[in-house]
């Protein structure tokens, strides 16, 4: 299971996942979508909450996870929702780390 794996060190020499690899890993996630921005594939999911404070609290948990994994997403906090976007900046694409972190976010308490 993806949420049981640990991120590996990744630099600009790492290989981005192919589209087939991305689709295979995406099928293991719930509610995540592949989006492309400026030609860069990214994983994205919107988590819904009852208010801003709950969305903020969840975002804090994601920030702590990101620090522990040494891999950091884009986090957008709004009233009643948090949007997470994962991709690996160094390779301008998706790496296993992105899918691992996405799966771990789904396991965080809400």
ABEGO torsion letter per residue (X at the ends): XAAABBBBBBBAABBBBBAAAAAAAAAABBGBBBBBBGGBBBBBBBBBBABAAAAAAAAAAAAAAAAAAGBBBBBBBBBGBBBBBBBBAAAGBBBAAAAAAAAAAAABBX
